[in-house]
């Protein structure tokens, strides 16, 4: 089997979610012909119809339903990658305020705060 194109899969998932080619195109910020072309490419690659084209919209087939579950998991993983990259690119800075009882602050919080501030030197703290 050939490698799936994530963009084709993403377009498929959006139509499955929106229920219409036009709505999916709006959500994706592309022309409806682009969505149609992407889904056709995916269907050709898989050798299966994922939607039945009807006058009142696109109806997902049983095969499409099964594939949608996997496509949704792919989307979640893609979002996890984006979130991780974004989190790694942000430098934490600012004031960290901690409120705790003295004995908790001294024995529990301060060791963790010291390690945190070493990792993020732009953080200032106030107890």
C-alpha positions in Angstrom: 0.0 0.0 0.0 1.2 3.5 -0.8 1.8 6.2 1.8 -1.3 8.2 2.6 -1.2 11.9 2.0 -2.1 13.7 5.3 -3.7 16.5 3.4 -6.0 14.1 1.5 -6.9 12.5 4.8 -7.5 15.9 6.5 -9.9 16.9 3.7 -11.7 13.6 4.0 -12.1 14.0 7.7 -13.5 17.6 7.4 -16.1 16.5 4.9 -17.1 13.6 7.2 -17.4 16.0 10.0 -19.2 18.8 8.1 -21.4 16.6 6.0 -21.0 18.8 2.9 -18.2 19.6 0.5 -19.0 23.3 0.7 -18.9 23.5 4.5 -15.6 21.5 4.6 -14.1 23.9 2.1 -15.1 26.9 4.2 -13.6 25.2 7.3 -10.4 24.4 5.5 -10.1 27.8 3.8 -9.9 26.3 0.3 -12.0 26.0 -2.8 -14.6 23.2 -2.9 -12.9 21.8 -6.0 -9.7 21.3 -4.0 -11.7 19.3 -1.4 -13.3 17.2 -4.1 -10.0 16.6 -5.8 -8.3 15.6 -2.5 -11.1 13.1 -1.6 -11.1 11.7 -5.1 -7.3 11.1 -4.9 -7.7 9.4 -1.5 -10.5 7.2 -2.9 -8.4 6.3 -5.9 -5.5 5.4 -3.7 -7.6 3.3 -1.4 -9.7 1.8 -4.2 -12.9 2.5 -2.2 -15.6 5.1 -2.2 -15.6 6.9 1.0 -18.7 9.0 0.2 -21.8 8.6 -1.8 -22.5 11.8 -3.7 -26.1 12.8 -3.2 -28.0 15.9 -4.1 -28.4 16.9 -0.5 -24.7 16.4 0.4 -22.1 13.7 0.7 -23.1 10.6 2.7 -20.2 8.7 4.3 -20.1 5.0 3.3 -19.5 2.2 5.9 -15.9 2.0 4.7 -15.6 5.8 5.2 -17.0 5.5 8.7 -14.4 3.0 9.7 -11.6 5.0 8.1 -12.9 8.2 9.8 -12.0 6.7 13.2 -8.4 6.3 12.2 -8.3 9.6 10.5 -9.5 11.3 13.7 -6.7 9.6 15.6 -4.2 10.9 12.9 -5.6 14.4 13.4 -5.2 14.2 17.1 -1.6 13.1 16.7 -0.9 15.9 14.2 -2.3 18.4 16.8 -0.1 16.8 19.5 2.9 17.4 17.3 1.9 21.0 16.6 1.3 21.6 20.3 4.7 20.1 21.3 6.5 22.2 18.7 4.7 25.4 19.9 5.4 24.6 23.5 9.1 24.0 22.8 9.3 27.3 20.9 7.9 29.4 23.7 10.2 30.7 26.4 8.5 31.0 29.7 8.9 34.4 31.4 7.2 36.4 34.1 6.3 36.3 37.7 5.5 33.1 39.5 3.6 33.5 42.7 3.4 30.7 45.2 1.2 30.7 48.3 1.8 27.9 50.8 2.3 27.2 54.5 5.9 27.9 55.5 6.8 24.2 56.1 5.3 23.2 52.8 7.1 26.0 51.0 10.4 25.1 52.5 10.4 21.4 52.1 8.1 20.8 49.1 7.8 23.9 46.9 11.2 25.5 47.1 13.2 22.5 45.7 10.7 22.3 42.8 10.7 26.1 42.3 14.5 26.1 42.3 14.7 23.4 39.6 12.0 25.2 37.6 13.7 28.6 37.7 17.0 26.9 36.7 15.3 25.5 33.7 13.4 28.8 32.9 15.7 31.7 33.9 13.3 34.3 32.7 10.9 33.4 35.5 10.9 35.5 38.7 9.2 34.2 41.8 7.6 35.6 44.8 6.5 33.6 47.8 
